[in-house]
Amino acid sequence: MASLLPVLALAQPVSLSWLDKSPPPSKQGVAWGVPWAKGKIQKGATFTLTTAGQPVPLQSWPLAYWPDGSLMWTGHAISAAPDIAGPLELAPGTAALPATAVKTTSDASAIEIDTGTIHP
């Protein structure tokens, strides 16, 4: 299983590397957390991820806060693939959107989820 290794984020951007030095051999979801130094990233911040200068679609969420309200830990997830080799950089900013958005529809009898690749 592929995994990313962050270091304590004292400055931005944060450099990330694959634990086994290479991306996963096939597409798969990867999630990781980043610890932030007190006061470095304010509550409500958003993040961007790039590899070789190219944006990578990213989901981020807060995990913990310092007493001053700044972020202590954030969680992040991507759809990793062999072409996301790195180096990866995480920084405050607006995340890239995926090429195909997930669409949902529902009625009283069913909920349909269309990923663009797989749908009912």
C-alpha positions, 0 to 999 in steps of 0.5 A: 500500500502506498503512503505519503510521509510528511514532516512537521510543517514549520514552513510552507510549502510542505514537501511530501515523498512516497514512503517506498520512494515510488507512487503506487503501481495502479490507481488507488486512494491514499490519505495522510495527515500533516502536523502544523506548527502552532500559528502557521495555518489558520482555521478555514485554510484550504490547500493545494497539491502539486507534482512537477508543477502540475496540480493534483486533485485533493481533498483536505479536512481539519483534524485538530486545532491549537488553543489559539485556533490555528490548525494543528493537524490536517487530513488529506486524500488523493487518487494516487496513480503511477504518474504522480511520482513527485516530488509533491508539494502541499501548500495553502491554496485552492485545490484542483478539481478532478477531471470528472466530478462524482454525480448523485441522483436519488428518489424514494426508491434508489440512490445512484452514484455516477463516478464517470467511470462506473455508474449503474 
